[in-house]
Amino acid sequence: MKTPKFWNNKNSIVSILLIPLSFLWQLASILNTKKKHKFLIPIIKIGNVVAGGAGKTPTVISLAQKLINSGIKVHIILKGYKSTAKNSIQVNTTIHTYKEVGDEALICAKFAPTWVGKNRAISIKGAIDAGAELVILDDGLQDPSIIANLNILVFNGYQGIGNGRIIPSGPMREKFSQAISKSHLAIIIDQDIRNIRALIDGKIPVLDANLKIEDKYSNNFKNKKVIAFCGIGYPEKFYKTLENIGCQITYTKSFPDHYVYSRKDIQNLLKKSQELNSLLITTEKDHIKIMEDYKNRIYFFPISIEFNDYKTLDNFLLSVIKN
């Protein structure tokens, strides 16, 4: 789905009318009383409080790389949104497709052993049997069945928390206060123009971070005319990133989150790029879903997360590893 515009407007009539359904969403969360699972290796949950677009997956990858560089055998766990995998499987980038395991899992698997399955506990057990010394959950803060050693809450500074209401009246997956109370650390990616730090009000430590694009990629697009398209929860974040590296955006096209592109979609975009004499560019997870015969005509670049305070981050990670 695309992020509804009324999710950013507290005075929206649509948002107000949907408030009763938000209570049902909260009730379903309260009634979610699954068996709790505790594991003998450290578990890190990285999640967000809004529906999509905060930057969970790049954060997961950046932290996994940091821990792997320290000699720790890290595995990543995802549910694999829209994947066809019913049982827990380890992702193999040479044989699995995004339809089988999900787009984000294919990206994660480039950096660390990655597991996909509807049952996170079974995936974690599979990772442990395969030699994992630490597991990172991409998402899972709203899953009380998995007991974690470290809960990290990710925000995007441009996106904020919208109108602050619960789905479907707003973008919130749970109350802000609940998300903060269960988290040990918050990360705000990009400039905090929505005053998220003020909302957190010192209840948990906050790290600032930025999306990082290596010069070998960004230099190829500086001062170039581009058409940008994507199917992510918060597309404005992607367009802002392109502007920040100096792209001249001539046209944008936003699709629903995790959108599966048709051949017609891509042909229309390529036609538009010829009309506007612009390069066609998308996100890495969107590029995965493009037909092979069109991939070399569409650009993307991988992103990572750069933190402003590695000392605080290291202290949190060390506390998990030592325990």
Secondary structure, 3 states (H helix, E strand, C coil): CCCCHHHHCCCCHHHHHCHHHHHHHHHHHHCCCCCCECCCCCEEEEECCECCCCCHHHHHHHHHHHHHHCCCCEEEEECCCCCCCCCCEECCCCCCCHHHHCHHHHHHCCCCCEEECCCHHHHHHHHHHCCCCEEEEECCCCCCCECCCEEEEEEECCCCCCCCCECCCCCECCCHHHHHHHCCEEEEECCCCCCHHHHHCCCCCEEEEEEECCHHHHCCCCCCEEEEEECCCCHHHHHHHHHHCCCEEEEEEECCCCCCCCHHHHHHHHHHHHHCCCEEECCHHHHCCCCHHHHCCCECCCCEEEECCHHHHHHHHHHHHHC
